[in-house]
Amino acid sequence: MTKAYDYLFGPVPSRRLGRSLGIDLIPFKTCTMNCTFCQPGETPCVVSERGDYVPMQDVLTELSQWLEKGGQADHLTLAGSGEPTLHIHFGDIFRWAKEHTDIATVLLTNGALLHDPDVRADAVLADKVKLTLSAWDEISFQQIHRPAEGVTFDLLVKGERAFRHEYLGELSVEVFIIDGVNSQFSNVRKIAQIVQLISPDRIDINTVVRPPAVAGIGASPEEHLQAIAELFGPTASVTTSFKKQGFQAMEISEEALLGLIKRHPASCGQLAGEFNLPEDQMFKSLKYLVSTNRVMEEMRGTEAYFFCRN
Ligand code: SF4
């Protein structure tokens, strides 16, 4: 088994992206928001200042090594446990990819910094971009996302709309539904009106499938999500993180498993779903990592969750 990369994780199968190699440019849970539903937990560093959070040259070196070793993926995805656009040089990943590989690039962003023209100038280099919009006004934005000082709902929407005008690639918007908080039809209609202003190519309706940062934050039932999706029109569909139907099982490596658990604590069943593997096979891999002290196990409610101490 090989050592996990510091900045790369996966590839993991994704319904939308096929095999997606994650690239994490931000230290664990450094983000412009502290969303109540965040799966990696509370954000200890809620910031909006951009910087050289990790050495970009080291990330590019890992990518080169991964390619040299015959790494294969359908997408290179800027994601992880924080907000990638906080890294002042995140655009270098897209420039590198265009020069060294045919693999398409993806940016997953909460959109908080898209009001900054410098951020938009680099974000347009991604082949696909997914934004978030789950609130309908400042009060709901603060309640759901608990953003860094200076990050406002007005700025978020202005930035996301400005980006749509400048971006020619595939743009999707994820609407994250929390039961009883933004799941009521009256509130969803308001969110849908704002999403329409952004004119994305696709709208993904998602909900809580792993333990959230704040206790009591819960998922809406699937039938309700389907009804909600209709309010957004024909380009909207329900996508929950662990629906992987239609994918071949992926070969599991310690590297891929550790990389994922480090960023997203998950149960055995969820990880088995993530890699499309039988649960007993995943359970054996997890128990091995626990026995060698690289992964910890903790009961959350009635289910055991696996995580790495950061
Ligand atoms: S859900 Fe995303 S945007 Fe929200 S705190 Fe977690 S990492 Fe940041």
Boltz pocket constraint, residues with backbone or C-beta under 6 A from the ligand:
constraints:
  - pocket:
      binder: B
      contacts: [[A, 31], [A, 32], [A, 33], [A, 34], [A, 35], [A, 37], [A, 38], [A, 39], [A, 40], [A, 41], [A, 43], [A, 80], [A, 81], [A, 82], [A, 83], [A, 110], [A, 145]]
      max_distance: 6.0
